[in-house]
């Protein structure tokens, strides 16, 4: 036999070499891929932890900064309030103990519109007087009070020098007249129609805010005042005013003292607040949610109702809010007068620098790791190729001998035997080959005989296997469906338990970590914990009800249908307090008796009625209508509950009795529930050998019909 030429494509040696190299190379690749994957995951986790810690530290730092700025504003406003209290006390003193020696006559000018005012050539260091045309017909008492009030002029002048935030200080009388500093050119203001000659102070908040019997200093909401005193160069006319009442020692109300603070001055204070975050800004609101002032970036914040409501609700602390197509943090701190100073810091301003820094470090370390890994792979591959070559040669040489012998056997020569030179697996292979040659001749004859017999058995066995395979396929599908339902069931249970449990844990951590919280906030948190605990208990009770298969737990008795229903309606009335429900009943009282477990059947009625209330929206103040009817039909009692709610789609009618099933619409409209109510209802009805039927149409309503066996009271 001629020796065939060597061909790498057909060489077993080459294939062993190639295959062994590839198989051995795979672990290197897997190790490299796994290392890169783990490194990436570790880097991402470190980055997440770093981001969380940094956000917490930054927000804590900003909260301290906010509290410091709040204290500064508190100090400024408190100083203004103390100044106004000093003026109030001085005004009450001069009116309680008038000194005629210090009283100067007023030189008043009467305008053609009927008002009176005090005109000076030297307009500075002077207060001036104004009397509205509403009171100028008989102004004697008013003029007397204003002459006494003139004693406050030095105090007014000194106040304006000491307090840079204010632009005016004044005393206003109930007769719509005042003593005002700095000098206000009333005649010019009236001619320019920025001031009314028949001004009525009682129509303005700067006057009415001071009218409180406890004599406290009160602040107005921001407002526009067109008339300006001489020397006022503020760009905006927006003001806030502080006011306090003036009473004599006998309790007689004489008027009020006040001072005006331009919003621009408060804005200048806020402009001094600096942020390292490019998109952060500060703004100030009052205790009713009215925007007072803010930095340039906050000029349109008053239009964002969500942020304004959050700021008013938060008052103190940090909350996360949606802002400008992303998330941001709202930091709030309350001033002593009820105003709220707020910072808004974009989450991206905090996170992006951290992400960029972390990614740069990660890329640097990843490149270093890849360079080391590349050197390791090159060195490992070189060793692998050498070891593979040595190993493959020990196998291919004996195989070449065996191949030649097999070719001869294929030609029908079963006489030649291989020499046994090794006592390993290769030697055993040669020994087995020799034994095989001897047996082949014996087996060839037997195989021909058995071939026909085997063909028949194979056909018969094939049919059996096809039948068994079909059964296995059906069983496998059932198992897969069962496993799918089990996973969905466990997933839903985990979700419904995790959500309230997480809330309970977070609220508990707040109580533990923040013992200084006011009692009212602690009470709100405790109520929230109680509400979520009740939700968990209800869910566990529902799950226990679903998992109970023992009909022996049902204690049945004969009971009037209407008596049992009224108990359920009472429970619904308590649970649905605040909902306006109209129940229409159509059945004869005391005429229908059913043999049921009262507690279980009460559960059925309550679940159905709760769904009717929950999934019915009250439109334009209309009542939520529910119609209940019951009547005898043959040997059964037919009970129907009809509502006019959102209805059930045709595709989901058969699914509503499945545990945890809820239509997508209910989730979108944020209707609370866990999807177990009707499952429990069906289970209880089945245990009473009854039926439950559903008719529904979307946006029209739902009718649920229960069929129960009728019992005659005489039978018991």
VODOVEX-572006 format. One line per 10 residues: number of its first residue (from 0); their letters; for each residue x, y, z of C-alpha. Coordinates in nm, 2 decimals. Layout:
# residues N
NUM> A> X:Y:Z  ...
# end
This chain:
# residues 716
0> XXXXXXXXXX> 0.00:0.00:0.00  0.14:0.34:-0.10  0.19:0.61:0.16  -0.05:0.90:0.12  0.10:1.25:0.11  0.07:1.47:0.42  -0.23:1.71:0.42  -0.28:1.95:0.71  -0.65:1.98:0.64  -0.69:1.61:0.68
10> XXXXXXXXXX> -0.42:1.56:0.95  -0.54:1.45:1.29  -0.22:1.58:1.44  -0.30:1.93:1.30  -0.66:1.91:1.43  -0.54:1.80:1.78  -0.29:2.08:1.78  -0.55:2.34:1.67  -0.83:2.21:1.89  -0.62:2.18:2.20
20> XXXXXXXXXX> -0.48:2.53:2.15  -0.83:2.67:2.10  -0.97:2.49:2.40  -0.68:2.60:2.62  -0.71:2.96:2.49  -1.07:2.99:2.59  -1.00:3.01:2.97  -0.76:3.29:2.90  -1.02:3.48:2.71  -1.29:3.41:2.97
30> XXXXXXXXXX> -1.06:3.52:3.25  -0.98:3.84:3.07  -1.34:3.91:2.99  -1.45:3.83:3.34  -1.18:4.05:3.49  -1.28:4.34:3.27  -1.65:4.28:3.35  -1.59:4.26:3.73  -1.36:4.56:3.71  -1.63:4.76:3.52
40> XXXXXXXXXX> -1.89:4.66:3.78  -1.67:4.74:4.07  -1.59:5.08:3.91  -1.96:5.15:3.86  -2.04:5.05:4.21  -1.76:5.26:4.35  -1.89:5.55:4.14  -2.25:5.50:4.26  -2.13:5.49:4.63  -1.91:5.79:4.57
50> XXXXXXXXXX> -2.20:5.98:4.41  -2.44:5.89:4.70  -2.19:6.00:4.96  -2.09:6.32:4.78  -2.45:6.41:4.72  -2.53:6.36:5.09  -2.22:6.56:5.19  -2.29:6.84:4.94  -2.66:6.87:5.04  -2.57:6.87:5.41
60> XXXXXXXXXX> -2.32:7.15:5.35  -2.57:7.34:5.14  -2.84:7.30:5.41  -2.60:7.44:5.67  -2.52:7.73:5.43  -2.90:7.78:5.38  -2.95:7.79:5.76  -2.67:8.04:5.79  -2.83:8.27:5.52  -3.17:8.22:5.69
70> XXXXXXXXXX> -3.01:8.33:6.02  -2.87:8.64:5.84  -3.21:8.73:5.70  -3.37:8.66:6.03  -3.12:8.90:6.19  -3.19:9.17:5.93  -3.57:9.13:5.96  -3.56:9.11:6.34  -3.36:9.43:6.35  -3.62:9.60:6.14
80> XXXXXXXXXX> -3.90:9.46:6.36  -3.72:9.59:6.67  -3.68:9.93:6.51  -4.05:9.94:6.43  -4.13:9.83:6.79  -3.92:10.12:6.92  -4.11:10.36:6.69  -4.44:10.20:6.80  -4.35:10.24:7.17  -4.25:10.61:7.12
90> XXXXXXXXXX> -4.57:10.68:6.93  -4.78:10.53:7.20  -4.59:10.73:7.46  -4.64:11.07:7.29  -5.01:10.99:7.24  -5.06:10.87:7.60  -4.87:11.16:7.75  -4.90:11.45:7.50  -4.66:11.74:7.57  -4.80:12.07:7.43
100> XXXXXXXXXX> -4.46:12.24:7.47  -4.32:12.00:7.21  -4.61:12.03:6.97  -4.56:12.25:6.66  -4.83:12.40:6.44  -4.85:12.25:6.09  -4.84:12.47:5.79  -5.07:12.28:5.55  -5.15:12.35:5.19  -5.48:12.24:5.04
110> XXXXXXXXXX> -5.48:12.11:4.69  -5.76:12.17:4.44  -5.87:11.81:4.47  -5.94:11.86:4.84  -5.64:11.69:5.00  -5.41:11.87:5.24  -5.03:11.83:5.27  -4.72:12.00:5.42  -4.49:12.16:5.17  -4.13:12.25:5.25
120> XXXXXXXXXX> -3.86:12.43:5.05  -3.59:12.23:5.24  -3.71:11.88:5.15  -3.44:11.68:5.33  -3.43:11.59:5.70  -3.80:11.66:5.71  -4.11:11.45:5.75  -4.42:11.57:5.57  -4.79:11.54:5.63  -5.07:11.42:5.41
130> XXXXXXXXXX> -5.45:11.43:5.47  -5.67:11.25:5.22  -5.96:11.45:5.06  -6.19:11.20:5.23  -6.10:11.36:5.57  -6.02:11.72:5.48  -6.37:11.87:5.54  -6.33:11.85:5.92  -5.96:11.78:5.99  -5.92:11.94:6.33
140> XXXXXXXXXX> -5.87:11.62:6.53  -5.66:11.47:6.25  -5.44:11.78:6.24  -5.40:11.77:6.62  -5.29:11.41:6.61  -5.04:11.48:6.33  -4.90:11.78:6.52  -4.83:11.55:6.81  -4.69:11.29:6.57  -4.44:11.55:6.44
150> XXXXXXXXXX> -4.24:11.47:6.76  -4.14:11.14:6.59  -3.95:11.33:6.31  -3.60:11.29:6.47  -3.66:10.92:6.53  -3.78:10.87:6.17  -3.47:11.05:6.04  -3.23:10.85:6.26  -3.41:10.53:6.16  -3.35:10.59:5.79
160> XXXXXXXXXX> -2.98:10.66:5.86  -2.94:10.34:6.06  -3.14:10.10:5.85  -3.01:10.08:5.49  -3.28:9.82:5.38  -3.58:10.05:5.42  -3.68:10.34:5.20  -3.96:10.49:5.40  -4.10:10.51:5.76  -4.44:10.65:5.85
170> XXXXXXXXXX> -4.73:10.69:6.09  -5.08:10.64:5.94  -5.40:10.75:6.11  -5.75:10.59:6.06  -5.86:10.92:5.89  -5.64:10.83:5.59  -5.37:11.07:5.69  -5.00:11.02:5.76  -4.66:11.15:5.88  -4.41:11.03:5.62
180> XXXXXXXXXX> -4.03:11.03:5.59  -3.84:11.09:5.37  -4.02:11.38:5.20  -4.29:11.28:4.95  -4.38:11.54:4.69  -4.76:11.47:4.71  -4.85:11.75:4.47  -4.62:11.61:4.19  -4.73:11.25:4.25  -5.10:11.35:4.23
190> XXXXXXXXXX> -5.04:11.55:3.91  -4.85:11.25:3.76  -5.14:11.03:3.87  -4.91:10.80:4.07  -5.09:10.90:4.39  -5.46:10.94:4.46  -5.59:11.25:4.64  -5.88:11.06:4.80  -5.65:10.77:4.92  -5.83:10.54:5.17
200> XXXXXXXXXX> -5.57:10.36:5.38  -5.81:10.09:5.49  -5.81:9.96:5.13  -5.44:9.87:5.15  -5.26:9.58:5.31  -4.98:9.80:5.45  -5.24:9.95:5.68  -5.47:9.65:5.75  -5.19:9.41:5.83  -5.11:9.62:6.14
210> XXXXXXXXXX> -5.46:9.60:6.28  -5.41:9.32:6.54  -5.51:9.36:6.91  -5.19:9.18:7.03  -4.99:9.48:6.89  -4.74:9.26:6.70  -4.53:9.36:6.40  -4.68:9.20:6.09  -4.55:9.18:5.73  -4.74:9.23:5.41
220> XXXXXXXXXX> -4.72:9.03:5.09  -4.52:9.19:4.80  -4.71:9.48:4.64  -4.65:9.77:4.40  -4.65:10.13:4.53  -4.61:10.39:4.25  -4.54:10.70:4.45  -4.18:10.74:4.57  -4.01:10.97:4.82  -3.75:11.21:4.71
230> XXXXXXXXXX> -3.41:11.04:4.66  -3.56:10.69:4.60  -3.38:10.55:4.30  -3.49:10.18:4.32  -3.56:10.03:3.98  -3.87:9.84:4.08  -4.18:9.96:4.27  -4.23:9.62:4.44  -4.23:9.66:4.82  -4.30:9.47:5.14
240> XXXXXXXXXX> -4.41:9.66:5.45  -4.40:9.59:5.82  -4.67:9.74:6.03  -4.77:9.77:6.40  -5.07:9.93:6.57  -5.05:10.23:6.80  -5.27:10.24:7.11  -5.29:10.49:7.39  -5.24:10.38:7.75  -5.62:10.38:7.78
250> XXXXXXXXXX> -5.65:10.13:7.49  -5.76:10.38:7.23  -5.65:10.30:6.87  -5.47:10.59:6.72  -5.33:10.44:6.40  -5.03:10.24:6.29  -4.66:10.28:6.23  -4.48:10.12:5.94  -4.17:10.09:5.73  -4.12:10.00:5.36
260> XXXXXXXXXX> -3.86:9.76:5.23  -3.80:9.75:4.86  -3.79:9.40:4.72  -3.47:9.51:4.54  -3.29:9.54:4.87  -3.39:9.19:4.97  -3.28:9.07:4.63  -2.94:9.23:4.68  -2.91:9.03:5.00  -2.99:8.71:4.81
270> XXXXXXXXXX> -2.75:8.80:4.53  -2.47:8.77:4.79  -2.55:8.40:4.82  -2.29:8.22:4.60  -2.30:7.86:4.46  -2.03:7.65:4.32  -2.30:7.47:4.11  -2.36:7.66:3.79  -2.74:7.62:3.78  -2.82:7.66:4.15
280> XXXXXXXXXX> -3.01:7.96:4.28  -3.19:8.10:4.59  -3.54:8.25:4.63  -3.77:8.36:4.91  -4.14:8.31:4.96  -4.39:8.41:5.23  -4.59:8.18:5.46  -4.87:8.17:5.20  -4.65:8.06:4.91  -4.62:8.41:4.75
290> XXXXXXXXXX> -4.29:8.48:4.57  -4.10:8.76:4.74  -3.76:8.77:4.59  -3.48:8.57:4.43  -3.16:8.55:4.23  -3.17:8.61:3.85  -3.22:8.24:3.77  -3.53:8.24:4.00  -3.71:8.52:3.82  -3.97:8.28:3.66
300> XXXXXXXXXX> -3.98:8.03:3.95  -4.31:8.17:4.07  -4.47:8.03:3.76  -4.38:7.67:3.86  -4.67:7.56:4.08  -4.50:7.23:4.16  -4.19:7.39:4.31  -4.39:7.66:4.49  -4.62:7.41:4.65  -4.32:7.19:4.74
310> XXXXXXXXXX> -4.14:7.48:4.90  -4.45:7.58:5.10  -4.50:7.22:5.21  -4.14:7.14:5.29  -4.06:7.45:5.49  -3.75:7.28:5.65  -3.53:7.02:5.50  -3.44:6.86:5.17  -3.67:6.71:4.90  -3.61:6.58:4.55
320> XXXXXXXXXX> -3.82:6.75:4.28  -3.85:6.74:3.90  -3.71:7.05:3.75  -3.61:7.15:3.39  -3.63:6.80:3.24  -3.42:6.65:3.52  -3.42:6.61:3.90  -3.31:6.87:4.14  -3.30:6.92:4.52  -3.51:7.18:4.70
330> XXXXXXXXXX> -3.36:7.29:5.03  -3.58:7.50:5.25  -3.54:7.68:5.58  -3.81:7.89:5.76  -3.75:8.24:5.89  -3.90:8.35:6.22  -4.18:8.55:6.05  -4.29:8.24:5.86  -4.11:8.32:5.53  -3.92:8.04:5.37
340> XXXXXXXXXX> -3.57:8.07:5.21  -3.51:7.81:4.94  -3.22:7.68:4.74  -3.26:7.48:4.42  -2.96:7.27:4.32  -2.97:7.05:4.01  -2.87:6.69:4.07  -2.66:6.70:3.75  -2.45:6.98:3.89  -2.35:6.76:4.18
350> XXXXXXXXXX> -2.32:6.43:3.99  -2.15:6.53:3.66  -1.81:6.64:3.81  -1.80:6.31:4.01  -1.88:6.10:3.70  -1.62:6.27:3.49  -1.35:6.23:3.76  -1.44:5.87:3.83  -1.45:5.78:3.46  -1.11:5.94:3.40
360> XXXXXXXXXX> -0.96:5.73:3.69  -1.14:5.42:3.57  -1.01:5.46:3.21  -0.65:5.51:3.34  -0.66:5.19:3.56  -0.84:4.99:3.28  -0.56:5.08:3.03  -0.29:4.97:3.28  -0.48:4.65:3.35  -0.52:4.57:2.97
370> XXXXXXXXXX> -0.15:4.62:2.91  -0.06:4.37:3.19  -0.33:4.13:3.07  -0.19:4.15:2.71  0.17:4.05:2.83  0.02:3.77:3.03  -0.18:3.63:2.74  0.13:3.64:2.50  0.34:3.45:2.75  0.07:3.20:2.83
380> XXXXXXXXXX> -0.01:3.14:2.46  0.36:3.06:2.39  0.38:2.81:2.67  0.04:2.66:2.56  0.16:2.61:2.20  0.47:2.42:2.31  0.29:2.20:2.55  0.01:2.13:2.29  0.27:2.02:2.03  0.44:1.78:2.27
390> XXXXXXXXXX> 0.11:1.63:2.38  -0.03:1.59:2.03  0.27:1.39:1.91  0.22:1.13:2.18  -0.13:1.07:2.05  -0.10:1.10:1.67  0.18:0.85:1.61  -0.01:0.54:1.75  -0.32:0.67:1.58  -0.14:0.67:1.25
400> XXXXXXXXXX> -0.06:0.30:1.30  -0.42:0.23:1.40  -0.55:0.42:1.09  -0.34:0.21:0.85  -0.47:-0.11:1.02  -0.83:0.01:1.00  -0.79:0.08:0.63  -0.68:-0.28:0.58  -0.98:-0.40:0.79  -1.20:-0.19:0.58
410> XXXXXXXXXX> -1.07:-0.38:0.28  -1.17:-0.71:0.45  -0.84:-0.80:0.60  -0.93:-0.89:0.96  -0.62:-1.11:1.01  -0.35:-0.84:1.07  -0.31:-0.75:1.44  -0.14:-0.44:1.59  0.17:-0.48:1.80  0.12:-0.39:2.17
420> XXXXXXXXXX> 0.40:-0.15:2.27  0.23:0.05:2.55  0.02:-0.04:2.85  -0.17:0.29:2.86  -0.49:0.39:2.69  -0.32:0.37:2.34  -0.21:0.01:2.42  -0.56:-0.07:2.54  -0.69:0.07:2.21  -0.46:-0.16:2.01
430> XXXXXXXXXX> -0.56:-0.46:2.22  -0.93:-0.37:2.17  -0.87:-0.33:1.79  -0.73:-0.68:1.77  -1.02:-0.82:1.97  -1.26:-0.63:1.75  -1.12:-0.78:1.43  -1.19:-1.13:1.57  -1.54:-1.04:1.67  -1.64:-0.85:1.35
440> XXXXXXXXXX> -1.66:-1.16:1.14  -1.88:-1.33:1.40  -2.11:-1.02:1.43  -2.15:-0.96:1.06  -2.36:-1.27:1.03  -2.56:-1.20:1.34  -2.62:-0.84:1.24  -2.78:-0.94:0.91  -3.02:-1.17:1.10  -3.11:-0.92:1.36
450> XXXXXXXXXX> -3.15:-0.63:1.11  -3.50:-0.74:1.00  -3.62:-0.81:1.36  -3.48:-0.48:1.48  -3.66:-0.28:1.20  -4.00:-0.40:1.32  -3.92:-0.33:1.69  -3.79:0.01:1.60  -4.11:0.10:1.42  -4.32:-0.01:1.72
460> XXXXXXXXXX> -4.09:0.17:1.97  -4.10:0.48:1.76  -4.48:0.50:1.79  -4.45:0.46:2.17  -4.18:0.73:2.19  -4.39:0.96:1.98  -4.69:0.91:2.21  -4.47:0.95:2.52  -4.30:1.26:2.37  -4.64:1.42:2.31
470> XXXXXXXXXX> -4.73:1.36:2.67  -4.40:1.50:2.79  -4.45:1.81:2.57  -4.80:1.87:2.72  -4.66:1.81:3.08  -4.37:2.05:3.01  -4.60:2.32:2.89  -4.82:2.28:3.20  -4.51:2.30:3.42  -4.38:2.61:3.24
480> XXXXXXXXXX> -4.71:2.78:3.27  -4.73:2.68:3.64  -4.37:2.81:3.69  -4.46:3.14:3.51  -4.76:3.19:3.74  -4.55:3.11:4.04  -4.28:3.37:3.95  -4.55:3.63:3.87  -4.72:3.55:4.20  -4.39:3.58:4.40
490> XXXXXXXXXX> -4.29:3.89:4.21  -4.62:4.06:4.29  -4.61:3.96:4.65  -4.26:4.09:4.68  -4.35:4.42:4.52  -4.67:4.47:4.73  -4.48:4.39:5.05  -4.16:4.57:4.97  -4.32:4.91:4.89  -4.49:4.97:5.23
500> XXXXXXXXXX> -4.21:4.79:5.42  -3.96:5.03:5.26  -4.17:5.33:5.36  -4.21:5.20:5.72  -3.83:5.15:5.74  -3.76:5.50:5.60  -4.01:5.66:5.83  -3.87:5.47:6.13  -3.51:5.58:6.04  -3.64:5.94:6.04
510> XXXXXXXXXX> -3.78:5.90:6.39  -3.46:5.73:6.51  -3.22:5.97:6.35  -3.41:6.29:6.40  -3.55:6.29:6.75  -3.56:6.67:6.74  -3.86:6.67:6.50  -4.17:6.86:6.62  -4.44:6.64:6.77  -4.68:6.72:6.49
520> XXXXXXXXXX> -4.43:6.58:6.23  -4.36:6.28:6.45  -4.74:6.22:6.47  -4.77:6.25:6.09  -4.48:6.00:6.05  -4.64:5.76:6.30  -4.97:5.78:6.12  -4.80:5.70:5.79  -4.63:5.40:5.95  -4.96:5.28:6.09
530> XXXXXXXXXX> -5.13:5.33:5.75  -4.86:5.12:5.57  -4.86:4.86:5.85  -5.24:4.82:5.81  -5.18:4.78:5.43  -4.93:4.50:5.49  -5.16:4.33:5.74  -5.45:4.35:5.49  -5.23:4.20:5.22  -5.11:3.92:5.44
540> XXXXXXXXXX> -5.47:3.85:5.54  -5.57:3.84:5.17  -5.28:3.60:5.10  -5.38:3.38:5.39  -5.74:3.38:5.26  -5.61:3.28:4.91  -5.39:3.01:5.05  -5.65:2.85:5.27  -5.81:2.54:5.10  -5.98:2.38:5.40
550> XXXXXXXXXX> -6.36:2.42:5.37  -6.37:2.31:5.73  -6.29:2.67:5.83  -6.64:2.78:5.71  -6.89:2.80:5.99  -7.22:2.82:5.81  -7.56:2.92:5.95  -7.90:3.03:5.82  -7.91:3.41:5.81  -8.14:3.67:5.64
560> XXXXXXXXXX> -7.97:3.81:5.33  -8.08:4.17:5.41  -7.93:4.15:5.76  -7.59:4.04:5.63  -7.59:4.30:5.36  -7.67:4.59:5.60  -7.36:4.49:5.80  -7.15:4.51:5.49  -7.30:4.85:5.39  -7.22:4.99:5.74
570> XXXXXXXXXX> -6.86:4.88:5.70  -6.84:5.04:5.35  -6.99:5.37:5.49  -6.71:5.38:5.75  -6.43:5.29:5.51  -6.55:5.53:5.24  -6.59:5.83:5.47  -6.57:6.13:5.25  -6.73:5.97:4.95  -7.09:6.06:4.86
580> XXXXXXXXXX> -7.25:5.72:4.79  -7.61:5.66:4.69  -7.73:5.30:4.75  -8.05:5.18:4.57  -8.19:4.85:4.72  -8.44:4.62:4.55  -8.54:4.33:4.77  -8.80:4.23:5.03  -8.67:4.26:5.39  -8.67:3.92:5.57
590> XXXXXXXXXX> -8.79:3.73:5.27  -8.46:3.56:5.16  -8.25:3.33:5.37  -7.91:3.19:5.28  -7.70:2.91:5.44  -7.35:3.07:5.45  -7.06:3.16:5.68  -7.15:3.52:5.78  -6.79:3.64:5.81  -6.69:3.50:5.47
600> XXXXXXXXXX> -7.00:3.62:5.29  -6.96:3.96:5.46  -6.61:3.96:5.31  -6.76:3.89:4.96  -7.01:4.18:4.99  -6.75:4.43:5.12  -6.49:4.34:4.85  -6.76:4.39:4.57  -6.89:4.72:4.72  -6.53:4.85:4.78
610> XXXXXXXXXX> -6.45:4.79:4.41  -6.77:4.96:4.31  -6.68:5.27:4.51  -6.31:5.26:4.42  -6.36:5.23:4.04  -6.64:5.49:4.02  -6.54:5.85:3.97  -6.77:6.12:4.11  -6.85:6.36:3.82  -6.94:6.73:3.88
620> XXXXXXXXXX> -7.03:6.66:4.24  -7.27:6.38:4.15  -7.31:6.09:4.40  -7.15:5.75:4.34  -7.45:5.53:4.26  -7.47:5.16:4.34  -7.78:4.94:4.28  -7.83:4.62:4.48  -8.11:4.37:4.40  -8.19:4.02:4.53
630> XXXXXXXXXX> -8.47:3.78:4.43  -8.56:3.41:4.43  -8.52:3.22:4.10  -8.62:2.85:4.14  -8.41:2.71:4.42  -8.15:2.99:4.41  -8.11:3.34:4.54  -7.99:3.58:4.27  -7.79:3.89:4.41  -7.67:4.17:4.18
640> XXXXXXXXXX> -7.44:4.46:4.24  -7.45:4.73:3.97  -7.22:5.03:3.95  -7.16:5.30:3.69  -6.78:5.30:3.72  -6.50:5.27:3.46  -6.60:4.92:3.36  -6.39:4.62:3.25  -6.26:4.56:2.90  -6.39:4.25:2.72
650> XXXXXXXXXX> -6.05:4.09:2.70  -6.00:4.11:3.08  -6.34:3.97:3.20  -6.20:3.62:3.24  -5.88:3.75:3.41  -6.02:3.96:3.69  -6.05:3.66:3.92  -5.68:3.57:3.88  -5.47:3.67:4.18  -5.30:4.01:4.15
660> XXXXXXXXXX> -5.46:4.09:3.81  -5.53:4.46:3.76  -5.61:4.64:3.44  -5.35:4.88:3.32  -5.60:5.17:3.33  -5.63:5.13:3.71  -5.25:5.17:3.75  -5.24:5.47:3.52  -5.52:5.64:3.71  -5.34:5.55:4.04
670> XXXXXXXXXX> -5.63:5.35:4.18  -5.50:5.17:4.48  -5.54:4.79:4.52  -5.36:4.46:4.51  -5.57:4.25:4.27  -5.67:3.99:4.53  -6.03:4.11:4.61  -6.22:3.93:4.34  -6.00:3.62:4.37  -6.10:3.59:4.73
680> XXXXXXXXXX> -6.47:3.65:4.63  -6.46:3.37:4.38  -6.29:3.13:4.63  -6.56:3.20:4.89  -6.85:3.17:4.64  -6.71:2.83:4.52  -6.68:2.71:4.88  -7.06:2.79:4.91  -7.14:2.59:4.59  -7.24:2.92:4.43
690> XXXXXXXXXX> -7.16:3.10:4.11  -7.04:3.45:4.03  -7.10:3.62:3.69  -6.97:3.95:3.55  -7.12:4.18:3.29  -6.93:4.50:3.22  -6.88:4.77:2.95  -6.59:5.02:2.95  -6.69:5.37:3.08  -7.05:5.24:3.14
700> XXXXXXXXXX> -7.03:5.02:3.45  -7.01:4.67:3.59  -7.28:4.43:3.71  -7.17:4.14:3.93  -7.42:3.86:3.99  -7.39:3.60:4.27  -7.60:3.28:4.26  -7.64:3.10:4.60  -7.86:2.81:4.71  -8.19:2.92:4.87
710> XXXXXX> -8.29:2.77:5.21  -8.63:2.76:5.37  -8.63:2.87:5.73  -8.87:2.59:5.81  -8.59:2.34:5.71  -8.40:2.44:6.02
# end
